Amino acid sequence: MSRERAKRITLAPGPENVEKIKKVVEEGNYYGAQQMYKSFSARYISNSRYTEALDILQSGACIQLENGQVTCGAELAVLFVETLVKGKFPYDDNTLDRIRKIYKKFPRISVPQHLDLGDDDMQQLSEALGAAKTRAEGCSSFLKACIKFSLLRITVCQKAYVDAINLVLLLLSEGSEGFDNGWSTEFGAHRNGSPEIHDMIADYIYSESPELDMAKVSYHFVRGKDPKKFASTLVNFMGKCYPGEDDLAVARAVLMYLALGNLRDANVLIDEMKKQVQFRDIDFPRSELMQLVNYLLKTLQRDALPLFNMLRQRYKSSIDREPIFNELLDEVAEKFYGVRRKNPMPGMFGEIFKVIPVNVLIRGVNSDMNCNFALGNLLFCLHIVSYTDSVVIISSSHCKGFDLAFETLICYFADDGRRLVPYDCARMKLSVSLSS
């Protein structure tokens, strides 16, 4: 009997170890329990017993968070997501329910108010702000990992041997989407990641972060599915923000929705906000920026590109109040009127990539390249990826450098909203695509 097989036999069932470590936590030995959660889950993972590893990590994350051990709980929560990926679990209702259970265990503790700002109070406030920052960062790390997991799709192409040239011809004739059709086992189906998780992270950042960033809050809410909740959040923000921040926050939210092509939720947001301010001692913002927003919502309901451009000129001074507004309006023009954005790379490379009809970029990675060179080769894609909806990387044979480069780029493409498609011609036709 091999040593590996003996290890498989002697590894106890998961529930037994869950109870065993729970007792260590109850004794107050949080650090010792943390090491046990990590070591036991690693053993199950090494034996491909992913379900039991997930049970241990979920239990550990929840118990540590319940006991106020946010750093430990957040670490186990992120390991839980990494195990979902390793075990190739699908993103479905069951997985979302497990994620939500961990999320609800993250503490929500208000920062002390009405302090006299004496030495003791200042110390108390400083500690409270530090703890709030730890909670916000821990929860954000966990939920961002969940969003990336919900974006992951693994595709196994079982076609006969196709060399790099044929693959390129296939992509050029069918488009990058055609390469996946009929062969996919999808981990996630939402273009921007799970909307439920986006709503969770937006709500937690807003309510718990000691350094509130409404741009981040808005980024996640517009990718969620609850514009009415977003409206409540904005109304709440309007009641406590500095003068001049309210219309910026509302305009940013509307433009972010429109940049995603979501005119419906942009209208729902404004309508809901107007309803809610009637029942609160808050005035809806009145400014030129709000006039622009109202005109845009009407203009985008029809084919009126000249009017859209005229509005940009007329309200240029208001738009210039925040640099991101011009970029968002460029995206709105592209989404609703098909206006191509300006080429950010003039010269030889810009002209080359203009001629690629299906927005496919091809880079070669050879087996004799070392890891550093392969990584550098693929990272070159970051400089020209703005030209493409997809990046296709052809590998003549498998190499560690290719894996390293791909793993490095995963996070970038998850946030950037593009698709990464590596293709190894020497092994069975395995491609991994990350789409939003």
C-alpha positions, 0 to 999 in steps of 0.5 A: 500500500502506497504512502498516499493511499494510507494517508487517504484511509487515515484522514477522518471524515470532515464533520469529526474534524469540524467538531474537534476544531470547534472545541478549540475555538470554544476554549478561546484558542483562536490562533490554534484553531486557525492553524487547524482549520488551514492544515486540515482543509489543506489535507482534504484538498490534497486528497481531492476531498473538496466538499469536506474541505469546503465544510471545514473552511465555511465552518471556520470562517463563520465561527471565527467571525462570530467570535470577532476574529475578523482577520482569521475569518476573512482568511478562511473565507478567501480560502473557501472561495479558492477551494471552490475554484480548485474543486471546479464547483459551479456557481449556483444557488447553493454556492451563493447561499454558502457565500451569503451565510459567511457574508452575514457573519461579518460584524457590523459595528457602528463607529462611536458618536458624540465623543468629547474628543478627550484623550480617552475618547480619541483613543477609543475612536482611533481603535474603532476606526482601525477595527472598521477598516479591518472589517471592510477590507476583510469582507471586501477581499472575500466578496471580490474573490467571490465575484471573480469566481462567479466570472470563471468559465472552464471550457474543454474543446474535444475537437481533433487536433487543430493547429494555431493557424486553423484556430485563428481562422476559426476565430476570425470566421465565427468570432470569439464567442463561436469558439465556446458554443456547445462545449462549455461547462460554465461556472458563472453566467453573468457578464459582470459577475454575480449581481447578488455579490455586487449588492453585498459588497456595495452595502457593506462598503457603504455601511462599514467602511470608515473611509467612504468611497461612493465611487466604489459603492456605485461601481458595485451597485450598478453591477447588482440587481437592486436599484431601489436599494441603491436609491436608498443608499444615495438618499442616505448619503445626500443627508450627510455629505458635504455641499456639492457632493450630492449631485456628483454622486447621483450623476456618477451613479446614473452614468455608470448604469448608462455606460453598461447600457442599462437605461432601465435601472438608471431610470428606476434609480432616479424615480425611486430617489425622487419618491424617497426624498418626499418622505425625508427632510432632504431636497433632491439636487438641483444643478446643471449636472442634474439637468444633464442627467434628466436630458440624457435619460430622455435622449437615450430613448431614441436615435439622437446622437447629434442631440447627445453630442450637443448636450456634452458641449452645452454642459461641458463645465459640469461634466468636467467637475469629475474626470471620469464623467467624460470617460463614462460618456464615451462609453455611453456613446459607444453603447447606445450609438455605436460611436467607436472610442478614440484609439489610445495608441497611435502609430504603428501598433495602433494601425496594426490592431485596427485591421483585426476584424473580430477584435482578436489578438494573438501572441505566441508562447513557446515551450522553450521559454522560461517563466520570466520571458513567458510572463513578460510576453503575455503581460505585453497584452496589457498594453494593447488589450484596450483594442480587443474584446478578447485576447487569444494566446497561442501556446505551441506546447505546455510550459510553466511560464504559460500557467504563471502568466495566465494566473497573473492575468486572471485578476486583471481580466476579471476586473477589466471586463474582457475575455482571456482565452489561452489555447494549448495546441500540444495537449488536449484542447483545453481552453480557459476563458474568463468573461464578465 
